[in-house]
Amino acid sequence: MSTSPAITGIEPGLLWQRFYEISQIPRPSKKEERITAHFERLFDSAGVPYKKDKVGNLVAQVPASKGYEQAPVVILQGHSDMVCEQNRGTNHDFDKDPIELLRQGEWIEANGTTLGADNGIGVAAALAIMGDPSAVHGPLEILITVDEETGLTGANQISSNMLKGKYMLNLDSEEDGIFYIGCAGGVDTTGEFKILRTPVSGSDHSAMTLRVSGLKGGHSGGDIHLDRGNAIKLLARTLHALAPLSPLLFGIQGGSKRNAIPREAEAKLLFSGKQLEKARAVIADCERAFKNEYRATDPDLRLGIEAAKVPDTTYTAAFGKKLLRCLMALPHGVIRMSADIPGLVETSTNLATVVSDEQTVAIGTNQRSSVESAKQYIAQSVGAALQLSGARVRRSDGYPGWQPDTSSTLLRICKQVYNEKYGAEPEIKAIHAGLECGILGGKYPGLDMISFGPTITGAHSPDERVHIPAVKKFYELLKDVLRALANERA
């Protein structure tokens, strides 16, 4: 059995081995065929029956421990895909290459890429339970969904006959000692512009690529309240400062995922005459200002300049101004904090991506809220700004939030187990990120759900890492909760 030196000797050994195996198989969103086949082989080798629906969701039906056959069926739920982000200069192909695990003190991280602990650790824990003779449990259903990160496709399209469970433990949270009982709903709003071009005439021109980099980024739900820099916004501000020099835009890119705060962005600019040297001074001033603003949150922020080839055409001056004004006007960040739960973000929007080709520029955004009407309002507001700029606007179907139920039987049992184990009360929270619980609860009315997991920081960015002691605590707590639920009678 192959393994990694990074996980040698750390406990629980079976969980870490399952996580290593998962990390060796490419699993970008919408490309989960290989990891799904791996899970099927595991279930077959363990003699565990399973079902797979038309979109690729798996449900393994793990028999109860002896004597607990009459206990309620419990669902252990996670997702198979991961966010694929890497640092500039890292030579990694997420479609082909395994994730390289590194151990840094009490943390496991990856070598210049996202780690995939979101949600690989949760799935690994469920698979470890399946093969752990010390785990006492009733009948289990291990539900592994697909395409959670880019559309919640698996949860949205799950077959209606896949699950029988009464309780569901979602293993996709990232803070030790916290039980989550609610989450935000979300929707994507995209604006598409048809590019208007003009030919480049004359010879007295210089071209550059302006790049914003070095930002921390992070999860657009879980990290949005940290006020980290948004590379697209900082690029727009720099372009606004350069506007008196009348550069012409001929390319723009930024961000990569709707649910990640953009860490990098770039624009290609054409200058006439001797404006390039003036532009360098303006960019240096912007960098100093941004470094001061974000000195605490993004100390490695950089504005870089590279020479570029003079193009045959650029965007027209009018189109470039319209696009820039749109990027300046679009909101980003926290819109409203919850009035009911201290410290919880209620509503936010993420200016996530700018993608251009020869014909179009598309601006991608993501709105979240635990209040449905507020989610609709901020999506409409973002859509209006895009429409005022002349964009063709599309909005996704979105997904619902998960309404907290403080009278939940599952919550009572989990709190009791935690208190008996640690002599303290767990924190009970809702999360601003989206979880599949809201969708699955709508598909299976009456499903009693809770979400918990170990400490994972930097999710959706190459800074992602997972805390080794917290993983052990999480797994032991999971086993104790399952034991308690096995003593419930259906």
Buried (B, 14 or more C-beta within 10 A) or exposed (E): EEBBEBBEEBBBEBBBBBBBBBBBBBBBBEBBEEBBEBBBEBBEEBEBEBBBBEBBBBBBBBBBBEEBEEBBBBBBBBBBBBBBBBBEEEEBEBEEEBBBBBBEEEBBBBBBBBBBBBBBBBBBBBBBBBBBEEBBBBBBBBBBBBBBBBBBBBBBBBBEEBBEBBBBBBBBBBBBBBBBBBBBBBBBBBBBBEBEBBEBEEEEBBBBBBBBBBBBBBBBBBBBBBBBBBBBBBBBBBBBBBEEBEBBBBBBBBBBBBBBBBBBBBBBBBBBEEBBEBBEEBBEEBBEBBBEBBEEBBEEBBBBBEEBEBBEBBBBBEBBBBBBBBBEEBBBBBBBBBEEBEEBBBBBBBBBBBBBEEEEBBBBBBBBBBBEEBBBBBBBBBBEBBEEBEBEBBBBEBBBBBBBBEEBBBBEBBBEBBEEBEEEEBEBBBBBBBBBBBBBBBBBEEBBBBBBBBBBBBBBBBBBBBBBBBBBBBBEBBBBBBBBBBEBEE
